[in-house]
């Protein structure tokens, strides 16, 4: 309970000010969850692709973030367009956010690449159960900040652009542009509010062949939001015979991660990531775990497929 109380206080610190931090759920395997970051990604794999991702962050801490997301996308109209759906659930402490977004991408096909422009729209439901918090100080039960729960439906929309070839991609996006307020809670003498800020993402990656059996895949994801420092994930993965991969990641001022990927069949890919935090939470946390499963439809039996890296 003490650890949950710490997380609650950290969360409530932002209620008296406009929230100035990274609010979007984070993923170490962001390269397999691109639709959640950039709607222009829809249909870019040229087949129906479904991905599920489960992240348990800061294990050992009560109320630590738990994130689940499912995405599915497909090309349409002779692969000149793409459509996709994202469903997600993100919980931390007394708060939870669940929602769904639909994505559309218009694709300009080139000889060896494509350029896509995407839009997405959807809704999320934000809940904060303040009344469930146990206040361990005299008179705490009369604190107005803990008397009223929050339950709010928040529509939003976003946009992005995405360029990719067989071995390279780069994308710029803002998946949720509206600055929704979490609640009407005010602090005396302060005109600011607790709300969701627009986030901007720049992602890129490249596959470098290293002979017949090996490939090296570096990538990065830059994350920006008004009022918070620019954050970045840097990633490098070594693929062996396009079947198994080992990698490492560095998240600026936050964590190191180890990565494992396995192409089980031409249709099924598994991924696992373990994060070790470098912040003060390392004294309380056993690290973070993330599992990814991707399934792709439409393969013809016996057909030889070229590797799909992104």
N, C-alpha and C positions, 0 to 999 in steps of 0.2 A: 504494500500500500504506500509506503514511503516513496518508492521509486515512481509510482503512478502519480503521487502528489507533486513530485518534482517536475514531471512532464506537464502536468496541468498548469503549474505556475509558469513554466516556460511559455506555454501556449497563451495564457492570459496576459502575459507581459505585452503581447502585441495588440490587445484589445483596446488599449488607450491610444493607440497610434495607428496610422495607416500601416497595414502589414508590409514590411519592407524586407522580405526574405524569399528564398526559393520555396514556392508553394506547390508546384507540380510534383507529382510522385516521381521518385527517381528509380532508375533501373541501371544495373551494371551491364546487362545485355541489351542496351538500347538499340543496337544494330538489328536486333530481331523484333523490335517493337516500334519500328519507324512510323507506322500508321498512326500510333498514339501521339507522335510528335509532329508529323507532317502529312496533311491530307493529300498532297500531290503524289505521295508514294503509292496510292491505290492503283492496282493493276500493273505495277511496274515489273512484276515477276512473270507476267504473261500467262498466268494460270490461276486457278482458285487456290488461295493460300490461307490457312487458318493457323493462328498462333495463340497459345495460352501461356501466361507467365504468372508465377507466384513468388512473391518476395516477402521474407520475414526479416525485418531489420532490427538490429540491436537486441538479439536474443538474450533472455535473462532479465530484461527490464519490463515490468508490468506496464501495459499500455503502449508499448513501442509500436512503430508503424507496421502495418500488415497490408500489403497491396496485391490485388488480383486483377488481371486484365485479360480480355479475350478480344482478338481482332480477326476479321476475315475480309479479304478483298479479292477482286477479280477484274480482268479486262472485259470490256464489252465493245460492241460496234467495230468488229474486226480489229480489236486492240487499239483503237484510236481514243478510247476513253477508259476510265477505271472507276469502280465504285467500291466502297468499303463500309464496314460497321465496326465500331469499337464499344465494348461494354467494360466498365471498370468499377472497382470498389477499393477505397483507400481509408484505412482506419488508423487513428493515432490518439491514444488517451481517451478522453471523453468525446472526441469528435469523429465523425465519419462522413465520407463523401462517396456517393454512388451515382452513376450516370451512364448515358449512352450518346454516341455521336455517329452521324452518317457522313461519309466523305464522297466527294466527286472529283475526278481529275480529268482534264483534257490533255491528251498526249500528242506531241508532235514527233512522229517517228522519223528517224534518220537512218543512214546506212548501218551504222554500228552503235547507235545510241538513241536515246529519246529524251525530250524535254517536256516536263509536265507542269501544269498549273492547277492547283487544287483549292477546293473550298470544303469546309465542314460546318455542320450546325448540329446542335443537340441541347441536352439539358442535364443538369446534375442536381442532386438533392443533398444539401448540407445539414447535418444535425450536430448539436452540441448538448450533451446531457450534464449541465452544470449542477443540477440538484443531486446527482449521484456522488459528488465529491465529498469526502469526509474531511472536514476542516478541524485540524487539531490545535485550535487555540481558543481562548476564552472569548465568547461573543461572536464566534465565527459563523454561527447559524443565522445571524442577522445580516450577514453581508449580502447586499442587494445583487452583487455580481453573480451570486450562486443560487438565486431564487428562481430565475426564469430560464427555461431551456430554449434552444434555438432550433427551428426546423424550417428551412427555406429552400424553395425551388428556384434554381438559377439557370436561365437560358443563356446560351453563348454561341459564338461562331468564330471561325478562324480561317487562315489561308496559308498557302505555302507554294514554293516552287522547287522542283526536283529534277536534276539531270543525272542520268546514269547510263553506263555502258556495261559490258560484261565484267570489267575489272576496276571500274571507278564510279564513284557517286559523290554528289555534293547537293545539299539541300538547305534552304533558308525558310523558316516558318514562324508563324505566331498562331498556335492552335486555339487559343482562347483570348479574344481581344477585349471583351467587355469587363469592366472593373466592377463586378458585383459586390454589394455589401453583404457581409455575413449576418449582421443584425443591426438594430437601431441603438445599441448600447453606446452611451456617450460618457465622456469624462468631463467633469465640471471645468470650464475654462479652456477646453480643447475642442476645436472644430473638426478634428480628424475622425476617421472611422476605421473599423476592422473590415477589411475587404480583400478581394482577389485582384491581383495585379496582372496585367498582360505580360506574358513571358515570350522571349524570342530565342530561337534555336538556330545554330549553324552546325551542320553535321557533314562530315566527309570521310571517305575511306578509299583505299586502293589495295589491289592484290598484286604482289610482286612474285613472279615465278622464280623459283630457285632450283632449277633442274627439273627432271621428270617427276620426282616424287614429293617435292616440297614447294610450299607457297607461303609467303609471309604477308599478313593482312594488317597493316596499321590503320587506325581510324581515330577520330576525335569528335566530341560533342561539346560545343560552347553554349552556355546558358546565361541569358541576361534578363534582368528585371529591374525596373526603376527603384533606386534606393538601396540596392544590394550589390556587393562586389561581383564582378564577372566570375563565373565558375566554369570549370572545364573537366571533362573526362578524356584521358589519353589511353589508348588501348593498342596492344600488339598481340597478334595470334599467329602461331606457326601451324599450318595445315600439313598433314602427312598423308599422301596419296588420296587427298580429298575425302578422307574417311574419319580421321580423328584430329583434333586440334587442341593445343595447349597455349594459354595466353596469360597476360598480366595487364593490370589496369591501374592507373593513378587518378584519383579524384582530388582536385586541388583543395588543400587545407581540410581534407575530410577522411580519406581512406585509401588503402591499397586493396587490390582484389586479384584473386587467382581465377582463371577461367578454364572450363573444359567443354568441348563440343564434340558430338559424335553423330555422324551421318549413318543412322542405323540401316535404312533402306533408301532408295532414291526418293521416296515420299516422306520419310520420317527423319526428323532431326531433333536431337536432345541437347540441352545445354545446362550447365551448372556454373554458378559463380559464388565465391565466398569472399566477403569483404571484411577487412580488419580496420576498424576505425582508428584514426590518429588523433581524435579529439579527446577531451576530458572524459567522455562517456566510456572510454576503453576500460576504465576501472570498474564499470558496472556491467558491461556488455560482453557476450560471448561471440560477437561478430554478427554478420548478416548472411543469410542464405537466399539464393534465388534459383529457381528451376524454370526452364523453358521447354516447351514441346511445340514443334511445328509439324503440320501435316499438309501435304499438297495433293490436290486432286487433278485428274485428267491425264495421268501418264498412260501411254500405250504400252501394253505388255510386250516385253522384249526390245523396246526401243532404247537405244543408247542416248543418254542425256548428258549435255554439257553441264559442268558444275554451276550452281547458282550461289554466288557468294554474298549477295545482298538482298 
